[in-house]
Amino acid sequence: MSKKEFEIWEYKLPADVVTDDVREYLAKYSSRKPTVEDLWNEMNRVWDELGLFNDKSFLGQPIANYYSHPVWILNGFFSASDADSVSHRNAIVNFVSQLNGKRVADYGGGFGELSIRLALKLPLTNVSIIEPYPSAIGLYRTSNYTNISVLSELGRDYDVVIAQDVLEHVEDPLHLVTQLAESTKFGGHVVFANCFYPVIKCHLPSTFHLRNTFSWVVKAAGLEFVGIVPGTTHVQVYRKIGSLDQKELRRRECYSKSFGELINFLKDGSKDLLRSIVKLFK
């Protein structure tokens, strides 16, 4: 490997976009790609190392240090080549391409993989990455695409807004939903890929009540559920058809917090029961 570049798996980067701390961290994985379980364990290790708690307010916790940690660059490289992640990303791109939108926002898409695929598929569409914790590597990867911009805040009147694996990480997901909805033009679409499950410690348990109530709750944000992106099982599409009713949104949130976990238990339990019955007759 040339001293003028950094290589990890099939990716090569100029040395000047890889800081010493990132280089040292990624070097541990340069010859061996982790499994998804290894990656999750590493994310949890970093979370614990920083002394973070997912059942307490983030106020006073070093949460910014976590989301700017090189583990997220490792995650970016991993998801860029992971078969399931690539399949879901391509499905989103194919769906968005059918909407003929001219302005698309990729919220939290700092590594740039989804936006790059969108930019290639839709060369006449302006793609904005909204990323509060941009990395030098992410900025480098998107710098050659004239139809990609990296912003710290949402703009207005997007045709499509995408939030992939975002809401389960934030303390007030419905506040973010309202921001995403208000940034979308009437008749436009918001695409959510939520994972309200305890996969890793940065998935906040306080969001899990939304697992099966989300589409009902966000109706009060003016969002109508359209369906699931073809080729995926969890990527939901909504059309903006109305205005935000903040009082109703929070009322529905209260109901979801009261009954959402029970609904999750009943739905998950019924699936487990069905699996057990199927096994009996195999």
C-alpha positions as CSV (number, residue, x, y, z in Angstrom):
1,M,0.0,0.0,0.0
2,S,1.4,3.4,-1.0
3,K,2.1,5.8,1.8
4,K,0.1,8.3,-0.2
5,E,-3.1,6.5,0.2
6,F,-5.1,4.5,2.7
7,E,-6.7,1.3,1.8
8,I,-9.5,-0.6,3.6
9,W,-11.0,-3.6,1.9
10,E,-11.7,-2.6,-1.7
11,Y,-11.6,1.2,-0.9
12,K,-8.6,3.5,-1.4
13,L,-8.4,7.0,-0.1
14,P,-5.9,9.8,-0.3
15,A,-3.8,10.1,2.8
16,D,-4.7,13.7,3.4
17,V,-8.4,12.8,4.0
18,V,-7.6,10.2,6.7
19,T,-6.5,11.7,10.0
20,D,-4.0,9.8,12.1
21,D,-6.6,8.7,14.7
22,V,-8.9,7.4,12.0
23,R,-6.1,5.7,10.2
24,E,-5.0,4.0,13.4
25,Y,-8.5,2.9,14.2
26,L,-9.4,1.6,10.8
27,A,-6.1,-0.2,10.4
28,K,-7.3,-2.8,12.9
29,Y,-9.9,-3.8,10.3
30,S,-8.1,-3.2,7.1
31,S,-7.3,-6.9,6.4
32,R,-10.4,-8.4,7.9
33,K,-14.0,-7.2,7.3
34,P,-16.0,-7.6,10.5
35,T,-19.4,-9.4,10.6
36,V,-22.4,-7.3,11.3
37,E,-22.4,-8.8,14.9
38,D,-18.8,-7.7,15.3
39,L,-19.7,-4.2,14.1
40,W,-22.6,-4.0,16.6
41,N,-20.4,-5.2,19.4
42,E,-17.8,-2.5,18.5
43,M,-20.4,0.2,18.4
44,N,-21.6,-0.9,21.9
45,R,-17.9,-1.0,23.1
46,V,-17.4,2.6,22.0
47,W,-20.7,3.6,23.6
48,D,-19.7,2.1,26.9
49,E,-16.1,3.5,26.6
50,L,-17.6,7.0,26.4
51,G,-19.8,6.4,29.4
52,L,-23.1,6.9,27.6
53,F,-26.5,5.8,28.9
54,N,-29.5,5.2,26.6
55,D,-32.0,5.5,29.5
56,K,-31.0,9.0,30.6
57,S,-31.2,12.4,29.0
58,F,-28.3,13.2,26.6
59,L,-27.9,16.5,28.3
60,G,-24.4,16.5,29.7
61,Q,-23.5,13.2,28.0
62,P,-20.7,13.3,25.3
63,I,-23.1,12.1,22.5
64,A,-21.4,14.2,19.9
65,N,-18.2,12.4,20.6
66,Y,-19.9,9.1,19.8
67,Y,-21.4,10.2,16.5
68,S,-18.1,11.7,15.4
69,H,-16.1,8.5,16.4
70,P,-14.4,6.6,13.6
71,V,-16.6,3.6,14.3
72,W,-19.2,5.4,12.1
73,I,-16.7,5.5,9.3
74,L,-16.2,1.8,9.8
75,N,-19.9,1.4,9.7
76,G,-20.1,3.4,6.5
77,F,-17.5,1.3,4.7
78,F,-19.2,-1.9,6.0
79,S,-22.7,-0.9,4.8
80,A,-21.4,0.2,1.5
81,S,-20.5,-3.4,0.7
82,D,-22.9,-5.4,2.9
83,A,-25.3,-7.3,0.6
84,D,-28.5,-6.5,2.6
85,S,-27.6,-2.8,3.1
86,V,-26.8,-2.5,-0.6
87,S,-30.1,-4.1,-1.6
88,H,-32.1,-1.8,0.6
89,R,-30.3,1.3,-0.6
90,N,-30.8,0.3,-4.2
91,A,-34.5,-0.3,-3.6
92,I,-34.8,3.2,-2.1
93,V,-32.9,4.7,-5.1
94,N,-35.1,2.9,-7.6
95,F,-38.3,4.0,-5.8
96,V,-37.2,7.7,-5.5
97,S,-36.2,7.7,-9.2
98,Q,-39.8,7.0,-10.1
99,L,-41.0,10.1,-8.2
100,N,-39.3,12.5,-10.6
101,G,-38.3,14.8,-7.8
102,K,-35.8,17.6,-8.5
103,R,-34.8,18.2,-4.8
104,V,-34.0,15.3,-2.5
105,A,-32.7,15.5,1.1
106,D,-30.8,12.6,2.7
107,Y,-31.1,13.3,6.4
108,G,-28.2,11.9,8.4
109,G,-26.5,10.5,5.3
110,G,-23.0,11.7,6.2
111,F,-21.0,8.8,4.7
112,G,-22.7,9.6,1.4
113,E,-23.4,6.1,0.0
114,L,-27.1,6.6,-0.5
115,S,-26.6,10.1,-1.9
116,I,-23.9,8.9,-4.3
117,R,-26.3,6.3,-5.7
118,L,-29.1,8.8,-6.0
119,A,-26.8,11.3,-7.7
120,L,-25.7,8.6,-10.2
121,K,-29.2,7.5,-10.9
122,L,-30.7,11.0,-11.0
123,P,-28.0,13.3,-12.5
124,L,-30.5,16.2,-12.9
125,T,-31.7,16.0,-9.3
126,N,-30.1,18.1,-6.5
127,V,-29.3,15.8,-3.6
128,S,-28.6,17.4,-0.2
129,I,-26.9,15.5,2.6
130,I,-28.1,16.9,5.9
131,E,-25.4,15.9,8.4
132,P,-24.5,17.5,11.8
133,Y,-21.4,15.3,12.1
134,P,-19.7,15.2,8.7
135,S,-16.4,13.4,8.3
136,A,-13.6,14.3,6.0
137,I,-14.0,10.9,4.4
138,G,-17.6,11.5,3.7
139,L,-17.0,14.9,2.3
140,Y,-14.2,13.5,0.1
141,R,-16.4,10.7,-1.2
142,T,-19.1,13.2,-2.4
143,S,-16.9,16.0,-3.5
144,N,-16.8,14.9,-7.2
145,Y,-20.6,14.9,-7.6
146,T,-21.8,18.3,-8.7
147,N,-25.4,17.5,-7.8
148,I,-24.6,16.6,-4.1
149,S,-24.3,19.2,-1.4
150,V,-23.5,18.7,2.3
151,L,-25.5,20.9,4.7
152,S,-25.9,21.1,8.4
153,E,-29.6,22.0,8.4
154,L,-32.7,21.2,6.3
155,G,-33.9,23.5,3.7
156,R,-37.4,23.9,2.4
157,D,-39.7,22.5,-0.4
158,Y,-37.9,19.2,-1.0
159,D,-39.7,16.7,-3.3
160,V,-38.4,13.8,-1.3
161,V,-36.9,13.6,2.2
162,I,-35.2,10.4,3.3
163,A,-34.4,9.4,6.9
164,Q,-32.6,6.1,6.9
165,D,-31.8,4.6,10.4
166,V,-32.2,8.0,12.1
167,L,-35.3,8.3,14.3
168,E,-34.3,5.4,16.7
169,H,-31.2,7.5,17.6
170,V,-32.8,10.7,18.7
171,E,-34.5,11.6,22.0
172,D,-37.5,13.3,20.5
173,P,-38.1,11.5,17.1
174,L,-41.5,13.2,16.6
175,H,-39.9,16.6,16.8
176,L,-37.6,15.5,14.0
177,V,-40.5,14.1,12.1
178,T,-42.2,17.5,12.1
179,Q,-39.0,19.1,10.8
180,L,-38.7,16.6,8.0
181,A,-42.4,17.0,7.1
182,E,-42.3,20.8,7.2
183,S,-39.3,20.7,4.9
184,T,-41.2,18.6,2.3
185,K,-43.5,20.3,-0.2
186,F,-47.2,19.4,-0.3
187,G,-47.6,16.3,-2.3
188,G,-44.0,15.4,-1.7
189,H,-42.8,12.2,0.0
190,V,-40.9,11.3,3.2
191,V,-39.2,8.0,3.3
192,F,-38.4,6.4,6.7
193,A,-36.3,3.4,7.4
194,N,-36.8,3.0,11.1
195,C,-35.4,0.3,13.4
196,F,-37.2,0.7,16.7
197,Y,-35.5,-2.4,18.1
198,P,-32.7,-2.9,20.7
199,V,-30.1,-3.9,18.1
200,I,-27.4,-1.6,19.5
201,K,-27.2,0.6,22.5
202,C,-27.6,3.8,20.5
203,H,-31.1,2.7,19.6
204,L,-33.0,4.5,22.3
205,P,-35.5,2.4,24.2
206,S,-37.7,5.5,24.6
207,T,-38.4,5.2,20.8
208,F,-39.5,1.6,20.7
209,H,-43.1,2.3,21.5
210,L,-43.4,3.6,17.9
211,R,-42.5,0.3,16.3
212,N,-46.1,-0.5,15.4
213,T,-47.8,2.8,16.0
214,F,-45.6,5.1,13.9
215,S,-47.9,5.4,10.8
216,W,-50.9,6.3,13.0
217,V,-49.0,8.8,15.1
218,V,-47.4,10.7,12.2
219,K,-50.8,11.3,10.5
220,A,-51.0,14.3,12.8
221,A,-47.9,15.7,11.1
222,G,-49.8,15.7,7.8
223,L,-48.2,12.5,6.6
224,E,-50.3,9.8,4.9
225,F,-48.8,6.2,4.7
226,V,-48.4,5.1,1.1
227,G,-46.7,1.8,1.5
228,I,-43.4,-0.1,1.7
229,V,-40.6,0.5,-0.7
230,P,-40.6,-2.6,-3.1
231,G,-37.7,-4.9,-2.3
232,T,-37.6,-4.0,1.4
233,T,-39.6,-5.1,4.5
234,H,-39.3,-1.9,6.6
235,V,-38.7,1.2,4.5
236,Q,-42.0,3.2,4.7
237,V,-43.2,5.9,2.3
238,Y,-45.4,8.8,3.3
239,R,-47.0,11.5,1.3
240,K,-47.4,15.0,2.7
241,I,-51.1,15.8,2.4
242,G,-51.7,18.2,5.3
243,S,-50.3,20.5,7.9
244,L,-48.9,19.7,11.3
245,D,-51.3,19.5,14.3
246,Q,-48.8,19.7,17.1
247,K,-51.4,19.1,19.9
248,E,-52.8,16.0,18.1
249,L,-49.3,14.7,17.4
250,R,-48.4,14.8,21.1
251,R,-51.7,13.3,22.1
252,R,-51.1,10.4,19.8
253,E,-47.6,10.1,21.1
254,C,-49.0,9.8,24.7
255,Y,-51.3,7.0,23.5
256,S,-48.4,5.3,21.8
257,K,-46.2,5.5,24.9
258,S,-49.0,4.0,27.0
259,F,-49.9,1.1,24.7
260,G,-47.1,0.8,22.1
261,E,-45.0,-1.6,24.0
262,L,-48.1,-3.8,24.7
263,I,-48.8,-3.8,21.0
264,N,-45.2,-4.7,20.3
265,F,-45.4,-7.6,22.8
266,L,-48.6,-8.9,21.3
267,K,-47.3,-8.7,17.7
268,D,-43.9,-10.1,18.4
269,G,-45.4,-12.8,20.6
270,S,-47.9,-13.9,17.9
271,K,-45.0,-14.2,15.4
272,D,-43.1,-16.4,17.9
273,L,-46.2,-18.5,18.4
274,L,-46.7,-18.9,14.7
275,R,-43.1,-20.0,14.2
276,S,-43.5,-22.6,16.9
277,I,-46.6,-24.0,15.3
278,V,-45.0,-24.1,11.9
279,K,-42.0,-26.1,13.4
280,L,-44.4,-28.6,14.9
281,F,-45.8,-29.5,11.4
282,K,-42.5,-29.6,9.6
